Amino acid sequence: MNVPTGTTTRTDPQEYLTRPAPDTLRLERLLPGPIERVWSYLTDSEKRGQWLASGEMDLRVGGPVEHVFDNSNLAGQEDPPPAKYARHASPSTLRGRVTACEPPHLLAYTWGESSGTDSLVTFELQRQGEQVLLVLTHSRIVAHDDLIGAAAGWHTHIGILADRLAGRQPPRFWPTHTRLEAEYEQRIPRT
């Protein structure tokens, strides 16, 4: 199911991820620039930890990527996960490898999935005046539950990134993720 994308308000339904292929999710979002600032939020551990996950990243092809997720604390307040995600109540780590890096326009790396296969996350940045177009593509997602979780996760995380870049307090992660996961269950049917 494809839904148009590319708007700037986090509550606009146009922001939903699309599914350009059975194993792929895509999201376009306009963010406050400049592009170098957005790039730093993708690559700097401390800044990335404010919207996604902290962790070291060696910005060369083949370099290791570490994401230490603490979703319960992303909005600056304790936010326990729903029972389904109880295993994520404390920080959890995900590892991958850089597959492409062209600062400040392209970053791609592998992403470990619960199905045991590595998927691929790609961030593309393009200047658009004083804003930056972020195009996120997450491909090679094998399991349907992983697809739904990734769609809700990226939608929530990129919303937090947009809020951080705009100087706004983001909403709590888990209530937002839970609501979006239910919506993506309807938007992305099992095949």
C-alpha positions as CSV (number, residue, x, y, z in Angstrom):
1,M,0.0,0.0,0.0
2,N,1.5,3.3,-1.0
3,V,0.6,6.6,0.7
4,P,2.0,9.9,-0.4
5,T,4.9,11.3,1.6
6,G,7.0,14.4,2.1
7,T,5.3,16.8,4.6
8,T,6.7,18.5,7.6
9,T,4.2,18.1,10.5
10,R,4.5,14.9,12.5
11,T,0.7,14.4,12.8
12,D,0.0,14.7,9.1
13,P,-1.1,11.3,7.7
14,Q,1.0,12.0,4.6
15,E,4.1,11.1,6.7
16,Y,3.3,7.4,6.8
17,L,6.0,5.1,5.4
18,T,5.3,3.5,2.1
19,R,6.0,0.0,1.0
20,P,7.6,0.2,-2.5
21,A,8.5,-3.6,-2.4
22,P,7.3,-6.5,-0.2
23,D,10.4,-6.3,1.9
24,T,11.0,-2.5,1.9
25,L,9.8,0.5,3.7
26,R,10.4,4.1,2.7
27,L,9.9,7.5,4.4
28,E,10.5,11.0,3.1
29,R,10.6,13.9,5.6
30,L,11.5,17.6,5.3
31,L,13.7,18.5,8.3
32,P,15.1,21.8,9.5
33,G,18.7,22.3,8.1
34,P,21.4,22.8,7.4
35,I,22.4,19.5,5.9
36,E,25.5,19.2,8.0
37,R,23.5,19.5,11.2
38,V,21.1,16.7,10.1
39,W,24.1,14.5,9.1
40,S,25.5,15.0,12.6
41,Y,22.3,13.7,14.1
42,L,22.7,10.5,12.0
43,T,26.3,9.9,12.8
44,D,27.3,11.4,16.2
45,S,26.5,9.0,19.0
46,E,25.3,11.6,21.5
47,K,23.0,13.4,19.0
48,R,21.7,10.1,17.5
49,G,21.0,8.9,21.1
50,Q,18.5,11.8,21.4
51,W,16.2,10.4,18.7
52,L,17.2,6.8,17.9
53,A,20.1,5.1,19.7
54,S,23.6,6.0,20.8
55,G,26.7,3.9,19.9
56,E,29.9,4.0,18.0
57,M,29.9,4.2,14.2
58,D,33.0,3.9,12.0
59,L,32.1,6.0,8.9
60,R,33.8,3.9,6.3
61,V,32.5,1.0,4.2
62,G,32.8,-2.1,6.3
63,G,33.0,-0.1,9.5
64,P,31.1,-1.3,12.6
65,V,27.8,0.3,13.6
66,E,26.5,0.0,17.1
67,H,23.0,1.2,18.3
68,V,22.3,1.2,22.0
69,F,18.5,1.7,22.2
70,D,16.9,3.2,25.3
71,N,13.4,4.0,23.8
72,S,11.9,4.2,27.3
73,N,13.9,7.4,27.9
74,L,13.9,9.2,24.5
75,A,11.4,11.9,25.5
76,G,13.3,12.7,28.7
77,Q,10.9,10.9,31.0
78,E,10.5,7.2,32.1
79,D,8.2,5.5,29.7
80,P,7.9,1.7,30.2
81,P,7.2,-0.4,27.1
82,P,4.0,-2.3,26.5
83,A,4.2,-6.0,27.6
84,K,4.9,-7.0,24.0
85,Y,8.2,-5.1,24.2
86,A,9.1,-5.8,27.8
87,R,12.5,-7.1,26.7
88,H,13.3,-3.5,25.7
89,A,12.6,-2.0,29.1
90,S,16.4,-1.6,29.5
91,P,18.9,-0.6,26.9
92,S,19.4,-3.1,24.1
93,T,22.1,-3.2,21.5
94,L,21.9,-3.8,17.7
95,R,25.0,-4.1,15.5
96,G,25.7,-3.7,11.8
97,R,28.2,-2.7,9.2
98,V,28.5,0.5,7.0
99,T,27.8,-0.3,3.4
100,A,27.9,3.2,2.0
101,C,29.1,6.6,3.4
102,E,29.2,9.8,1.4
103,P,29.0,12.7,3.9
104,P,26.7,14.6,4.2
105,H,24.4,13.0,1.6
106,L,24.4,9.2,2.0
107,L,24.7,6.7,4.8
108,A,23.7,3.0,4.7
109,Y,24.4,0.1,7.0
110,T,23.1,-3.4,7.8
111,W,20.6,-3.8,10.6
112,G,20.1,-7.0,12.5
113,E,16.5,-8.3,12.6
114,S,14.8,-10.8,14.9
115,S,14.4,-13.2,12.0
116,G,18.2,-13.7,12.0
117,T,18.8,-11.9,8.7
118,D,20.5,-8.5,8.2
119,S,18.3,-5.9,6.6
120,L,19.6,-2.6,5.1
121,V,18.9,0.9,6.3
122,T,19.8,3.8,3.9
123,F,19.6,7.5,4.7
124,E,19.7,10.0,1.8
125,L,19.9,13.8,2.5
126,Q,19.3,16.5,-0.1
127,R,19.3,20.3,0.5
128,Q,16.0,21.9,-0.2
129,G,16.5,25.6,0.6
130,E,16.9,25.9,4.3
131,Q,15.4,22.5,4.8
132,V,16.8,19.0,4.2
133,L,14.9,16.2,2.6
134,L,15.6,13.0,4.4
135,V,14.7,9.8,2.5
136,L,14.9,6.7,4.7
137,T,14.7,3.3,3.0
138,H,14.7,0.1,5.1
139,S,15.0,-3.0,2.9
140,R,15.4,-6.8,3.1
141,I,12.9,-7.1,6.0
142,V,11.8,-10.7,5.9
143,A,9.1,-11.2,8.6
144,H,5.8,-9.4,8.5
145,D,6.0,-8.6,12.3
146,D,9.4,-7.0,11.7
147,L,8.0,-4.9,8.9
148,I,5.2,-3.6,11.1
149,G,7.5,-3.0,14.1
150,A,10.1,-1.2,11.8
151,A,7.4,1.0,10.2
152,A,6.1,2.1,13.6
153,G,9.6,2.4,14.9
154,W,11.0,4.5,12.1
155,H,7.8,6.7,12.0
156,T,8.2,7.4,15.8
157,H,12.0,7.8,15.7
158,I,12.0,10.2,12.7
159,G,9.2,12.2,14.4
160,I,11.4,12.6,17.4
161,L,14.3,13.6,15.2
162,A,12.2,16.3,13.5
163,D,11.1,17.6,17.0
164,R,14.7,17.7,18.2
165,L,15.9,19.6,15.1
166,A,13.0,22.0,15.5
167,G,13.7,22.6,19.2
168,R,10.4,20.9,20.3
169,Q,9.8,18.4,23.1
170,P,8.9,15.1,21.5
171,P,6.0,13.0,22.6
172,R,6.7,9.8,24.6
173,F,8.0,7.0,22.5
174,W,6.0,3.9,23.6
175,P,2.5,5.4,23.4
176,T,3.3,6.9,20.0
177,H,4.8,3.6,18.8
178,T,1.9,1.5,20.1
179,R,-0.6,3.8,18.3
180,L,1.4,3.7,15.0
181,E,1.9,0.0,15.2
182,A,-1.8,-0.6,15.2
183,E,-2.2,1.8,12.3
184,Y,0.5,0.0,10.3
185,E,-1.2,-3.3,11.0
186,Q,-4.1,-1.9,8.9
187,R,-1.9,-0.2,6.3
188,I,0.5,-3.2,5.6
189,P,-1.6,-6.3,5.2
190,R,-0.1,-9.8,5.5
191,T,0.8,-11.3,2.1
